[in-house]
Amino acid sequence: MELQNTCAIAVMAKAPRPGLAKTRLCPPLQPDHAAQLSAAFLRDITENIAAAARVAPIHGAVAYAPAGEERAFDGHLANGTALVLADGSLSMPSGIDGFGRALLHAAQALFARGYGAVCLVNSDSPTLPTSLLIKSAQALLGCGERVVLGPADDGGYYLIGMNQPHAHLFADIAWSTETVAAATRARAVALRLDVVTLPTWFDVDDMGSLARLTAEANGLANELRPYAAPATMAWLSRSLLVGDMSVAAQ
């Protein structure tokens, strides 16, 4: 498969270690439990990308931080998943701060490997429908420069895709606010790029959204047909969160 005709889909992820991963779920989760949940998310998201790669020209990756934590991902990723450092340590244009540095670092690194398109997805959406990953890759590998944006219901985005590493997409963004997706769309418009907007999905980054995830496990599925996320659901079951929404919502 020629890389120029392939879309890299990379998960933006911290090493799944206690005290480093899913800290917004602590408390009520203990740091070691949050790390276990993070590892389950990584397994499911990378397996989901692998499933999409059986339909479209996609290569899966994890864009990770901090540097030196490569071994922390051993055993937690789908077979064939590449690792690329994305800690934002490269020299960046002015206006690109915070998480934007990691995103641009990941995009530049993957384009440097020769990929014709790059999607960056969060590590908090283990049930993201596989169809949305396929649609993103196909849109980006079609004719014309464009951006694919997957808005999250908290105002951020769960996926951004591009066929050039446009730094302006990440400039002057108030990260971790409800304006992120709208501001990113405005940057794309300013660059005169077509924007393909995916259906809204959700991040699991607090106990309320974790309760929503357990609701899916109990059969309250979205019409978009969520990915089954077997590793995550097995962890939730072992942790007594499935079938007891009062526990998940505390």
C-alpha positions as CSV (number, residue, x, y, z in Angstrom):
1,M,0.0,0.0,0.0
2,E,1.6,3.3,-1.1
3,L,1.7,5.7,1.8
4,Q,0.7,8.7,-0.4
5,N,-2.6,6.9,-1.0
6,T,-3.0,6.0,2.7
7,C,-4.5,7.8,5.6
8,A,-2.7,7.6,9.0
9,I,-5.1,7.6,11.9
10,A,-3.3,8.3,15.1
11,V,-4.7,8.3,18.7
12,M,-3.5,11.2,20.8
13,A,-2.5,9.4,24.0
14,K,-0.6,9.6,27.2
15,A,1.2,6.5,28.5
16,P,-1.4,4.5,30.5
17,R,0.4,4.9,33.9
18,P,-1.2,5.7,37.3
19,G,-1.2,9.4,37.9
20,L,-0.7,10.2,34.2
21,A,-3.7,8.9,32.4
22,K,-7.4,9.7,32.8
23,T,-6.7,12.0,35.8
24,R,-10.0,13.8,35.4
25,L,-11.7,10.6,36.6
26,C,-9.8,10.6,39.8
27,P,-11.6,10.7,42.2
28,P,-13.7,8.7,42.4
29,L,-11.5,6.3,40.5
30,Q,-8.1,5.4,42.0
31,P,-5.1,6.3,39.8
32,D,-4.4,2.6,39.1
33,H,-8.0,2.0,38.0
34,A,-7.9,5.1,35.8
35,A,-4.7,3.7,34.2
36,Q,-6.4,0.3,33.6
37,L,-9.3,2.1,32.0
38,S,-7.0,4.1,29.8
39,A,-5.3,0.9,28.6
40,A,-8.6,-0.6,27.8
41,F,-9.6,2.5,25.8
42,L,-6.3,2.3,23.9
43,R,-6.9,-1.4,23.0
44,D,-10.4,-0.7,21.7
45,I,-9.5,2.5,19.8
46,T,-6.6,0.9,18.0
47,E,-8.6,-2.3,17.3
48,N,-11.3,0.0,15.9
49,I,-8.8,1.7,13.6
50,A,-7.6,-1.8,12.5
51,A,-11.2,-2.7,11.7
52,A,-11.5,0.4,9.6
53,A,-8.2,-0.5,7.8
54,R,-9.8,-3.6,6.5
55,V,-12.2,-1.5,4.5
56,A,-10.2,1.7,3.6
57,P,-6.5,2.4,3.1
58,I,-5.6,3.3,6.7
59,H,-2.6,2.8,8.9
60,G,-3.1,3.0,12.7
61,A,-0.8,4.8,15.1
62,V,-0.5,6.2,18.6
63,A,0.9,9.7,18.9
64,Y,2.2,9.6,22.4
65,A,3.7,11.5,25.3
66,P,5.8,11.8,27.3
67,A,9.1,10.9,25.6
68,G,10.7,7.7,26.8
69,E,7.4,5.9,27.6
70,E,7.2,3.7,24.5
71,R,7.3,0.5,26.6
72,A,4.3,1.6,28.6
73,F,2.1,0.8,25.5
74,D,3.4,-2.8,25.2
75,G,0.4,-5.2,25.1
76,H,-2.2,-2.5,25.0
77,L,-2.4,-1.8,21.2
78,A,-3.7,-3.6,18.2
79,N,-1.1,-5.5,16.2
80,G,0.7,-3.3,13.7
81,T,0.0,0.0,15.5
82,A,2.9,2.4,15.0
83,L,4.2,4.8,17.7
84,V,5.1,8.4,17.0
85,L,6.3,10.9,19.5
86,A,4.0,13.9,19.8
87,D,5.0,15.8,22.9
88,G,5.0,19.3,21.3
89,S,8.8,19.6,21.7
90,L,9.4,20.8,18.2
91,S,9.8,24.4,17.2
92,M,6.3,25.8,16.5
93,P,4.9,28.9,14.9
94,S,3.7,31.6,17.2
95,G,0.1,31.2,18.6
96,I,0.3,27.4,18.9
97,D,0.2,26.5,22.5
98,G,-0.9,23.7,24.9
99,F,-2.5,20.7,23.3
100,G,-2.1,22.3,19.9
101,R,1.6,21.8,20.0
102,A,1.1,18.0,20.4
103,L,-1.5,17.9,17.6
104,L,0.7,19.7,15.2
105,H,3.7,17.7,16.2
106,A,1.8,14.5,15.5
107,A,0.5,15.7,12.1
108,Q,4.0,16.9,11.0
109,A,5.6,13.6,12.0
110,L,3.1,11.5,10.1
111,F,3.2,13.6,7.0
112,A,7.0,13.4,7.1
113,R,6.6,9.6,6.9
114,G,4.9,10.0,3.5
115,Y,1.2,9.6,4.3
116,G,-1.2,11.4,2.0
117,A,-3.6,12.2,4.8
118,V,-3.7,12.2,8.6
119,C,-6.4,11.9,11.1
120,L,-5.9,12.6,14.8
121,V,-8.4,11.1,17.2
122,N,-8.8,11.4,21.0
123,S,-8.1,8.6,23.4
124,D,-11.5,9.1,25.2
125,S,-14.0,7.7,22.6
126,P,-13.7,3.9,22.7
127,T,-17.1,3.4,21.1
128,L,-16.6,5.7,18.2
129,P,-18.4,4.2,15.2
130,T,-15.9,2.5,12.8
131,S,-17.9,4.0,9.9
132,L,-16.8,7.5,10.9
133,L,-13.1,6.5,10.7
134,I,-13.7,5.0,7.2
135,K,-15.6,8.1,6.1
136,S,-12.8,10.4,7.3
137,A,-10.1,8.5,5.4
138,Q,-12.1,8.3,2.2
139,A,-13.0,12.0,2.3
140,L,-9.3,13.0,2.8
141,L,-8.0,10.8,0.1
142,G,-10.4,12.1,-2.4
143,C,-9.9,15.1,-4.7
144,G,-9.1,18.5,-3.2
145,E,-7.7,19.9,0.0
146,R,-10.0,19.6,2.9
147,V,-10.4,19.2,6.7
148,V,-12.5,16.6,8.4
149,L,-13.9,17.6,11.8
150,G,-15.6,15.4,14.3
151,P,-17.3,17.6,16.8
152,A,-17.7,16.4,20.4
153,D,-20.8,17.3,22.3
154,D,-18.8,19.4,24.8
155,G,-17.7,21.8,22.1
156,G,-14.3,20.2,21.4
157,Y,-13.6,17.6,18.7
158,Y,-12.9,13.9,18.8
159,L,-11.3,13.8,15.3
160,I,-9.5,16.2,13.1
161,G,-8.3,15.1,9.6
162,M,-6.3,16.9,7.0
163,N,-4.3,16.3,3.8
164,Q,-1.7,18.9,4.6
165,P,-0.2,19.9,8.1
166,H,-1.8,23.3,8.3
167,A,-0.4,24.9,11.4
168,H,-3.1,27.6,11.4
169,L,-5.7,25.0,12.3
170,F,-4.1,24.8,15.8
171,A,-3.2,28.5,16.3
172,D,-4.9,30.7,19.0
173,I,-7.2,28.0,20.2
174,A,-8.6,28.1,23.7
175,W,-8.0,24.4,24.4
176,S,-10.3,22.5,26.8
177,T,-13.2,25.0,26.2
178,E,-16.5,24.7,24.4
179,T,-15.2,26.9,21.6
180,V,-12.5,24.5,20.2
181,A,-14.5,23.0,17.4
182,A,-16.0,26.3,16.3
183,A,-12.7,28.1,16.4
184,T,-11.0,25.2,14.4
185,R,-13.7,25.4,11.8
186,A,-13.1,29.1,11.5
187,R,-9.4,28.5,10.9
188,A,-10.2,26.0,8.1
189,V,-12.5,28.5,6.5
190,A,-9.8,31.2,6.7
191,L,-7.5,28.8,4.9
192,R,-10.2,28.3,2.2
193,L,-10.4,24.6,2.9
194,D,-13.5,22.5,2.4
195,V,-14.8,21.2,5.8
196,V,-16.4,17.7,6.1
197,T,-18.3,17.6,9.3
198,L,-18.9,14.2,11.0
199,P,-21.8,13.5,13.4
200,T,-21.3,14.6,16.9
201,W,-19.9,12.1,19.4
202,F,-18.8,12.2,23.0
203,D,-15.7,12.0,25.0
204,V,-15.4,9.9,28.2
205,D,-13.5,12.3,30.5
206,D,-15.7,12.5,33.6
207,M,-18.0,10.3,35.6
208,G,-21.1,11.6,33.8
209,S,-19.7,10.5,30.4
210,L,-18.5,7.3,31.9
211,A,-22.2,6.7,33.0
212,R,-23.2,7.3,29.3
213,L,-20.7,4.7,28.2
214,T,-22.1,2.1,30.6
215,A,-25.6,2.9,29.3
216,E,-24.4,1.8,25.9
217,A,-23.1,-1.4,27.4
218,N,-26.6,-2.0,28.8
219,G,-28.1,-1.7,25.3
220,L,-29.0,1.9,25.0
221,A,-27.1,2.2,21.8
222,N,-26.8,5.3,19.5
223,E,-28.3,4.9,16.0
224,L,-24.8,5.4,14.6
225,R,-23.9,1.8,15.7
226,P,-21.1,2.4,18.2
227,Y,-18.0,0.2,18.2
228,A,-18.4,-2.7,20.6
229,A,-15.3,-1.7,22.6
230,P,-14.9,-5.2,24.2
231,A,-11.8,-4.4,26.3
232,T,-13.5,-1.3,27.8
233,M,-16.8,-3.1,28.5
234,A,-14.9,-6.0,30.1
235,W,-13.1,-3.6,32.4
236,L,-16.4,-1.9,33.3
237,S,-18.0,-5.2,34.0
238,R,-15.2,-6.3,36.3
239,S,-15.4,-2.9,38.1
240,L,-19.1,-3.3,38.7
241,L,-20.0,-0.2,36.7
242,V,-22.1,-2.0,34.1
243,G,-25.6,-2.7,35.3
244,D,-25.4,-0.2,38.2
245,M,-25.7,3.3,36.9
246,S,-25.8,4.8,40.4
247,V,-22.2,3.6,40.9
248,A,-21.1,5.0,37.5
249,A,-22.8,8.4,38.1
250,Q,-21.3,9.0,41.5
